[in-house]
Amino acid sequence: MHQNTKAAVCAAIAALAVSAGAQAQSTTTVYGIADAQFERVETSGSTTPTQDKPARYRLSNVSSELGVKASMPLGDGMTGLAQYTTGINVDNASGNTSAGMFGNAKDSFVGLAIDNVGTFKLGRMTAAARWNSGTADFSPMGAGLQDDQGMLSGASGQTGLATPFNIRLDNVLAFESARFAGLSARAYFSANENKSAASTANGVALDDKSYSLGLQYVNGPFDLRLSQEQRNDKGTLNASTDHSTRDRDFRFGLRYALSADTTLALGYDRMEFTDANATGAAKTSLKKTGWVLGAKHNFGKHAVYGGYGQGSDIRCSLASGAACNGADTGASNWALTYNYNFNKQMMLEAFVTQVRNKARGKYDFDSGGVGPAAGAKATGSGIGLRYAF
């Protein structure tokens, strides 16, 4: 064999060996959760009784999912990461409009982790506000009627579109830092790929980028979280698609472990929505706050957790300068849940929960909402099974 040919063959074999070695170090995991509940829900006591919803039964899919994640050491303290996660429908209820197995995409990204620095990610992700919202919520999936985040995530139905902070960010560039002396940070930028090429009919050039920042400090029994998020030009306040709008959220979360089995938690939220180009009777601003206290206690295979929270009356202004009435738009929410853990994978869930609105309030459950009319009391109870693999 010619000397140059031999060298080329040896180099190719060496490259294949290195590649095979790298492949041998990679890790790929398939994971998933199937979680469904049989529920009884109703609304009553609204200011317009004909809008009350009588007691009915339903099967609810509680954020079930299926995913694949992979990692591979790259050398020099770096690791390549990839993750795909999709929602899975385990029921065919009215909320499953596609009547298919697969639901909406969840956290999916490609990333690069650097030892003692942090992780860079590109994709669709849970940003800081959604991450922080669950600090005072002990429900396994942060979903289901037993999720106690309703007073943090809602605005009493007083915005034109649903409040956006408990949903994931798309088109994201993210950095999640390593932890230094108990402190870590995370930052997310959602790209403005829908930026207007020209002004809209109202003379506004839209720019739909979003920013999300989070801090966490963990020290012994304390877990403290802060988050600040701004989502631009989503049209939330007046359901407008041609106005310059800003949606802002600040959240504070705290968990304190009294013991290995008992944990207390607090969550606080402040939202503000503005529409600088609103006219007439449309709102130019809306503000609200909310808080929740939560607790969980484990005893053997059993666990009990719950929470109580309140959402404030809104404060608002109208473009016309007329008074904006936010009185009696507040609400309270409580939830009580029992879990029985057969093992690390299988769990039985049972719960009862209620949202109680003031006369003009239209707060709903954070997850699995029932659409209460103004002043209504929304009540839910149920039992379910959760299997994780």
Buried (B, 14 or more C-beta within 10 A) or exposed (E): EEEEEEEEEEEEEEEEEEEEEBEEEEEEEEEBBBBBBBBBBBBBBBEEEEBBBEEEEBBBBBBBBBBBBBBBBBEEEEBBBBBBBBBBBBBEEEEBEEEEBEBEBBBBBBBBBBEEEBBBBBBBBBBBBBBBBBBBBBBBBBBBBBBBBBBBBBBBBBBBBBBBBBBBBEBBBBBBBBEEEEBBBBBBBBBBEEEBEEEBEEEBEBEBBBBBBBBBBBEEEEBBBBBBBBBBBBBBBBEBEBBBBBBBBBBBBBBBBEEEEEBBBBBBBBBBBBBEBBEEEBBBBBBBBBBBBBBBBBEEEEBBBBBBBBBBBBBBBBBEEEEBEBEBBBBBBBBBBBBEBEEEEEBBBBBBBBBBBBEBBBBBBBBBBBEBBBBBBBBBBBEBBBBBE
